[in-house]
Amino acid sequence: MRPGWPTWPTWDERIERARVLADEYPFATEILIFYSKLTAFQKASYAYFQSIFSAQPLPNGGLQHLLDPNALLPRFRPFLSMVACEAPPALARFACDLEKQGANAWLQSLTGFWSLAGDPARREPEPSGVDSFSRFCAQAFLQPYAEYLVHRAGPPELVARRSRCPFCAALPLVGVLRREGDGAKKSLLCSLCRTEWDYPRIACPACEEYREDRLCVYTAQRFEYVRVEACETCRSYLKTIDLTKNGLAVPEVDDLASIPLTLWAEDNGYEVIGGNFLGV
């Protein structure tokens, strides 16, 4: 890793944080318990991908060239079975139906998501209905593979003021504030491969608005370390997890737990820039 590059939370740290927050916030218990079971499966998938790909050279080219769907497919049926058993009812039914459709449908879902995820020109709309379930299954399954790829390839070269992931071109999941000197430094966390890269504190990752009077920050007493950073120019928002106020937070998990802030932002007409694959 490049010196100073943020350390990824381990799979076990993510699972444990989800369990802690599930006890602390009853309104988020169901989604956090499901997340913990999903992350345990992803941890096992990461080890599987590592075992079958570690001896192979990484091909040249963009993200699309790094997908070997036939090698990944043996893990997809167990993934769908897990989701069918553990997910909330509507998603569980979708996973059960998709499992019955067979390998051709699975390949189409995985390759379709992967090709779009690596398209730097794409601005994904907020998913809805069945499409959101299809997106969830592809993204949740491929996320540990993408994370394995970036760990193996090493941190990408950083480009100043880049609003998309410098490794896979996906949209950011959340912002992160870490202490630096007498202040705090901001980075963005990728919604797919979990790469983290520097980004200006005063700028909108959606439209690059930088005028302070157009950029608003909202907080709530219950989540004083979670900021809703909203842009009045494009009406987008991104949550930012302030680790200077809560060093125990795991950004992707605390983003899930802060459901009231998500609902507040949506009720006030803001659209999330990237968002988590669970849609909350």
Kinemage of the C-alpha trace (Angstrom):
@kinemage 1
@onewidth
@group {chain A} dominant
@subgroup {mainchain}
@vectorlist {calphas} color= white
{ca met a 1} P 0.000 0.000 0.000
{ca arg a 2} L 1.069 3.568 -0.650
{ca pro a 3} L 2.290 5.304 2.528
{ca gly a 4} L -0.592 7.127 4.185
{ca trp a 5} L -3.219 5.080 2.336
{ca pro a 6} L -6.217 4.403 4.619
{ca thr a 7} L -6.469 0.903 6.064
{ca trp a 8} L -9.571 -1.009 5.003
{ca pro a 9} L -11.750 -2.257 7.870
{ca thr a 10} L -11.471 -6.038 7.976
{ca trp a 11} L -14.488 -8.187 7.199
{ca asp a 12} L -14.734 -9.098 10.883
{ca glu a 13} L -14.631 -5.436 11.925
{ca arg a 14} L -17.523 -4.679 9.587
{ca ile a 15} L -19.543 -7.606 10.940
{ca glu a 16} L -18.897 -6.677 14.562
{ca arg a 17} L -19.782 -3.018 13.985
{ca ala a 18} L -23.068 -4.055 12.379
{ca arg a 19} L -23.924 -6.193 15.381
{ca val a 20} L -23.111 -3.385 17.813
{ca leu a 21} L -25.247 -0.884 15.918
{ca ala a 22} L -28.093 -3.396 15.533
{ca asp a 23} L -28.369 -3.474 19.333
{ca glu a 24} L -28.064 0.298 19.617
{ca tyr a 25} L -30.600 1.287 16.925
{ca pro a 26} L -33.726 -0.936 16.899
{ca phe a 27} L -35.090 0.764 13.760
{ca ala a 28} L -32.043 -0.496 11.827
{ca thr a 29} L -31.776 -3.950 13.422
{ca glu a 30} L -33.250 -5.952 10.532
{ca ile a 31} L -31.080 -4.394 7.850
{ca leu a 32} L -27.903 -4.529 9.969
{ca ile a 33} L -28.384 -8.193 10.903
{ca phe a 34} L -28.868 -9.007 7.239
{ca tyr a 35} L -25.793 -6.931 6.393
{ca ser a 36} L -23.721 -8.888 8.944
{ca lys a 37} L -24.772 -12.213 7.380
{ca leu a 38} L -24.141 -10.855 3.887
{ca thr a 39} L -20.690 -9.635 4.917
{ca ala a 40} L -19.829 -13.046 6.379
{ca phe a 41} L -20.674 -14.557 2.975
{ca gln a 42} L -18.635 -11.869 1.208
{ca lys a 43} L -15.684 -12.645 3.475
{ca ala a 44} L -15.807 -16.284 2.360
{ca ser a 45} L -16.181 -15.197 -1.276
{ca tyr a 46} L -13.124 -12.954 -0.987
{ca ala a 47} L -11.088 -15.940 0.223
{ca tyr a 48} L -12.465 -18.049 -2.647
{ca phe a 49} L -11.597 -15.427 -5.273
{ca gln a 50} L -8.154 -15.054 -3.734
{ca ser a 51} L -7.550 -18.800 -3.940
{ca ile a 52} L -8.511 -19.165 -7.613
{ca phe a 53} L -7.090 -15.930 -9.041
{ca ser a 54} L -3.908 -15.263 -7.042
{ca ala a 55} L -1.706 -17.314 -9.388
{ca gln a 56} L -3.080 -15.634 -12.521
{ca pro a 57} L -1.706 -12.351 -13.914
{ca leu a 58} L -4.112 -9.439 -14.030
{ca pro a 59} L -5.066 -8.688 -17.657
{ca asn a 60} L -4.430 -5.250 -19.108
{ca gly a 61} L -7.259 -2.840 -19.806
{ca gly a 62} L -10.157 -1.346 -17.935
{ca leu a 63} L -12.402 -2.863 -15.330
{ca gln a 64} L -14.475 -4.749 -17.894
{ca his a 65} L -11.437 -6.872 -18.795
{ca leu a 66} L -10.996 -8.005 -15.185
{ca leu a 67} L -14.236 -9.997 -14.966
{ca asp a 68} L -14.101 -13.786 -15.388
{ca pro a 69} L -17.781 -14.644 -14.885
{ca asn a 70} L -17.399 -18.376 -15.481
{ca ala a 71} L -14.858 -18.601 -12.655
{ca leu a 72} L -17.098 -16.595 -10.317
{ca leu a 73} L -20.324 -18.394 -11.139
{ca pro a 74} L -19.892 -21.370 -8.744
{ca arg a 75} L -20.310 -18.907 -5.840
{ca phe a 76} L -23.449 -17.281 -7.245
{ca arg a 77} L -25.994 -20.027 -6.503
{ca pro a 78} L -24.889 -20.256 -2.837
{ca phe a 79} L -25.097 -16.458 -2.701
{ca leu a 80} L -28.667 -16.458 -3.997
{ca ser a 81} L -29.594 -19.239 -1.549
{ca met a 82} L -28.201 -17.191 1.330
{ca val a 83} L -30.142 -14.094 0.248
{ca ala a 84} L -33.323 -16.147 -0.163
{ca cys a 85} L -32.939 -17.395 3.425
{ca glu a 86} L -31.733 -14.228 5.169
{ca ala a 87} L -32.967 -11.134 3.291
{ca pro a 88} L -36.158 -9.147 3.926
{ca pro a 89} L -39.173 -10.854 2.249
{ca ala a 90} L -39.359 -9.004 -1.091
{ca leu a 91} L -35.639 -9.350 -1.780
{ca ala a 92} L -35.692 -12.974 -0.597
{ca arg a 93} L -38.450 -13.799 -3.117
{ca phe a 94} L -36.507 -12.122 -5.924
{ca ala a 95} L -33.347 -14.107 -5.087
{ca cys a 96} L -35.342 -17.337 -4.999
{ca asp a 97} L -36.822 -16.598 -8.429
{ca leu a 98} L -33.423 -15.639 -9.871
{ca glu a 99} L -31.882 -18.839 -8.527
{ca lys a 100} L -34.430 -20.840 -10.540
{ca gln a 101} L -33.577 -19.018 -13.792
{ca gly a 102} L -30.174 -20.650 -14.126
{ca ala a 103} L -26.685 -19.806 -15.317
{ca asn a 104} L -27.555 -17.812 -18.456
{ca ala a 105} L -29.647 -15.332 -16.464
{ca trp a 106} L -26.948 -15.102 -13.802
{ca leu a 107} L -24.241 -14.364 -16.383
{ca gln a 108} L -26.382 -11.663 -17.977
{ca ser a 109} L -26.982 -10.014 -14.602
{ca leu a 110} L -23.337 -10.062 -13.522
{ca thr a 111} L -21.797 -8.966 -16.817
{ca gly a 112} L -24.429 -6.266 -17.304
{ca phe a 113} L -23.791 -4.727 -13.908
{ca trp a 114} L -20.005 -4.983 -14.276
{ca ser a 115} L -19.923 -3.230 -17.643
{ca leu a 116} L -22.075 -0.359 -16.369
{ca ala a 117} L -20.204 -0.057 -13.063
{ca gly a 118} L -16.987 0.620 -14.937
{ca asp a 119} L -18.472 3.268 -17.217
{ca pro a 120} L -17.133 6.638 -16.008
{ca ala a 121} L -19.753 8.538 -18.013
{ca arg a 122} L -22.705 6.855 -16.355
{ca arg a 123} L -24.733 8.627 -13.680
{ca glu a 124} L -26.876 5.890 -12.153
{ca pro a 125} L -30.468 6.824 -11.331
{ca glu a 126} L -31.922 5.793 -8.021
{ca pro a 127} L -33.076 2.182 -8.608
{ca ser a 128} L -36.636 1.161 -7.896
{ca gly a 129} L -38.758 -1.974 -7.823
{ca val a 130} L -37.401 -5.223 -9.225
{ca asp a 131} L -34.485 -3.422 -10.919
{ca ser a 132} L -33.107 -2.478 -7.505
{ca phe a 133} L -33.169 -6.145 -6.440
{ca ser a 134} L -31.307 -7.197 -9.589
{ca arg a 135} L -28.747 -4.474 -8.986
{ca phe a 136} L -28.392 -5.516 -5.357
{ca cys a 137} L -27.703 -9.166 -6.217
{ca ala a 138} L -25.052 -8.291 -8.791
{ca gln a 139} L -23.344 -5.590 -6.738
{ca ala a 140} L -23.375 -7.442 -3.420
{ca phe a 141} L -21.969 -10.556 -5.073
{ca leu a 142} L -19.268 -8.739 -7.064
{ca gln a 143} L -18.213 -6.295 -4.330
{ca pro a 144} L -15.688 -8.647 -2.641
{ca tyr a 145} L -14.277 -9.538 -6.054
{ca ala a 146} L -13.765 -5.855 -6.860
{ca glu a 147} L -12.208 -5.346 -3.435
{ca tyr a 148} L -9.869 -8.287 -4.058
{ca leu a 149} L -8.827 -6.778 -7.398
{ca val a 150} L -7.929 -3.382 -5.954
{ca his a 151} L -6.044 -4.999 -3.045
{ca arg a 152} L -4.047 -7.060 -5.513
{ca ala a 153} L -3.429 -4.260 -8.002
{ca gly a 154} L -2.506 -1.769 -5.290
{ca pro a 155} L -3.842 1.753 -4.775
{ca pro a 156} L -4.440 3.618 -8.040
{ca glu a 157} L -2.727 6.878 -8.826
{ca leu a 158} L -4.819 9.692 -7.416
{ca val a 159} L -6.232 12.504 -9.526
{ca ala a 160} L -7.092 15.744 -7.772
{ca arg a 161} L -10.790 16.554 -7.398
{ca arg a 162} L -11.966 13.293 -8.904
{ca ser a 163} L -15.572 12.451 -8.032
{ca arg a 164} L -15.476 8.823 -9.188
{ca cys a 165} L -13.344 5.960 -7.970
{ca pro a 166} L -9.859 6.132 -9.529
{ca phe a 167} L -9.768 2.320 -9.723
{ca cys a 168} L -13.186 1.212 -10.968
{ca ala a 169} L -14.982 4.488 -11.843
{ca ala a 170} L -17.947 3.716 -9.566
{ca leu a 171} L -19.738 6.451 -7.644
{ca pro a 172} L -18.830 7.147 -4.009
{ca leu a 173} L -20.690 5.407 -1.213
{ca val a 174} L -19.930 7.937 1.550
{ca gly a 175} L -17.458 10.614 2.476
{ca val a 176} L -14.996 10.114 5.330
{ca leu a 177} L -13.361 12.712 7.561
{ca arg a 178} L -10.069 11.785 9.253
{ca arg a 179} L -7.940 13.896 11.529
{ca glu a 180} L -4.983 15.597 9.885
{ca gly a 181} L -2.909 18.158 11.743
{ca asp a 182} L -5.242 20.594 13.492
{ca gly a 183} L -8.176 19.794 11.227
{ca ala a 184} L -9.759 16.999 9.232
{ca lys a 185} L -9.070 15.657 5.766
{ca lys a 186} L -11.889 14.418 3.528
{ca ser a 187} L -11.914 11.363 1.306
{ca leu a 188} L -14.550 9.473 -0.661
{ca leu a 189} L -15.207 5.741 -0.278
{ca cys a 190} L -16.048 3.737 -3.413
{ca ser a 191} L -19.454 2.048 -3.518
{ca leu a 192} L -18.015 -1.013 -5.294
{ca cys a 193} L -14.344 -1.774 -4.628
{ca arg a 194} L -14.040 0.256 -1.385
{ca thr a 195} L -11.075 2.272 -2.648
{ca glu a 196} L -10.730 5.531 -0.732
{ca trp a 197} L -9.383 8.693 -2.330
{ca asp a 198} L -8.875 12.330 -1.343
{ca tyr a 199} L -11.491 14.917 -2.229
{ca pro a 200} L -11.852 18.621 -1.367
{ca arg a 201} L -13.956 19.291 1.720
{ca ile a 202} L -15.817 22.149 0.036
{ca ala a 203} L -17.055 20.648 -3.237
{ca cys a 204} L -20.008 18.612 -4.486
{ca pro a 205} L -18.974 15.199 -5.892
{ca ala a 206} L -21.980 15.217 -8.231
{ca cys a 207} L -21.683 18.579 -10.008
{ca glu a 208} L -18.402 19.930 -8.565
{ca glu a 209} L -20.111 22.982 -7.129
{ca tyr a 210} L -17.634 24.755 -4.821
{ca arg a 211} L -19.479 27.900 -3.704
{ca glu a 212} L -19.985 27.596 0.030
{ca asp a 213} L -23.399 29.264 -0.038
{ca arg a 214} L -24.657 26.422 -2.267
{ca leu a 215} L -23.292 23.626 -0.054
{ca cys a 216} L -25.142 22.763 3.163
{ca val a 217} L -24.333 20.429 6.041
{ca tyr a 218} L -27.077 18.864 8.164
{ca thr a 219} L -26.628 16.794 11.312
{ca ala a 220} L -28.872 15.240 13.954
{ca gln a 221} L -28.182 14.873 17.654
{ca arg a 222} L -28.572 11.100 17.502
{ca phe a 223} L -25.929 10.839 14.780
{ca glu a 224} L -23.694 13.798 15.526
{ca tyr a 225} L -20.770 12.187 13.681
{ca val a 226} L -22.771 11.600 10.464
{ca arg a 227} L -23.152 14.617 8.172
{ca val a 228} L -25.640 15.003 5.341
{ca glu a 229} L -23.700 17.133 2.862
{ca ala a 230} L -26.202 18.540 0.368
{ca cys a 231} L -25.798 20.621 -2.772
{ca glu a 232} L -28.465 23.209 -3.578
{ca thr a 233} L -27.263 23.446 -7.180
{ca cys a 234} L -27.906 19.826 -8.231
{ca arg a 235} L -30.010 18.717 -5.208
{ca ser a 236} L -27.698 15.790 -4.517
{ca tyr a 237} L -26.386 14.661 -1.162
{ca leu a 238} L -23.766 12.372 0.300
{ca lys a 239} L -23.396 11.263 3.887
{ca thr a 240} L -19.977 11.828 5.410
{ca ile a 241} L -18.802 9.863 8.449
{ca asp a 242} L -16.683 12.024 10.759
{ca leu a 243} L -14.087 9.734 12.333
{ca thr a 244} L -12.698 12.668 14.328
{ca lys a 245} L -15.924 12.547 16.364
{ca asn a 246} L -16.364 8.768 16.458
{ca gly a 247} L -13.249 6.727 15.898
{ca leu a 248} L -15.183 3.452 16.293
{ca ala a 249} L -17.327 4.073 13.228
{ca val a 250} L -16.981 1.894 10.138
{ca pro a 251} L -18.181 4.202 7.334
{ca glu a 252} L -20.162 1.742 5.227
{ca val a 253} L -21.861 0.264 8.308
{ca asp a 254} L -22.662 3.548 10.033
{ca asp a 255} L -24.097 4.788 6.757
{ca leu a 256} L -26.594 1.903 6.893
{ca ala a 257} L -27.459 2.559 10.535
{ca ser a 258} L -28.297 6.229 10.011
{ca ile a 259} L -31.607 5.514 8.264
{ca pro a 260} L -33.364 8.596 9.728
{ca leu a 261} L -30.888 10.867 7.948
{ca thr a 262} L -31.541 9.081 4.650
{ca leu a 263} L -35.283 9.527 5.069
{ca trp a 264} L -34.844 13.194 6.011
{ca ala a 265} L -32.734 13.884 2.920
{ca glu a 266} L -35.205 12.156 0.614
{ca asp a 267} L -38.185 13.918 2.207
{ca asn a 268} L -36.456 17.226 1.536
{ca gly a 269} L -35.938 16.488 -2.142
{ca tyr a 270} L -32.269 15.478 -2.199
{ca glu a 271} L -31.015 12.514 -4.247
{ca val a 272} L -28.136 10.403 -2.995
{ca ile a 273} L -25.054 10.547 -5.226
{ca gly a 274} L -24.095 6.876 -5.083
{ca gly a 275} L -25.691 5.114 -2.175
{ca asn a 276} L -25.312 1.689 -0.641
{ca phe a 277} L -26.480 -1.419 -2.468
{ca leu a 278} L -29.181 -2.059 0.143
{ca gly a 279} L -30.925 1.145 -0.889
{ca val a 280} L -31.236 2.629 2.615
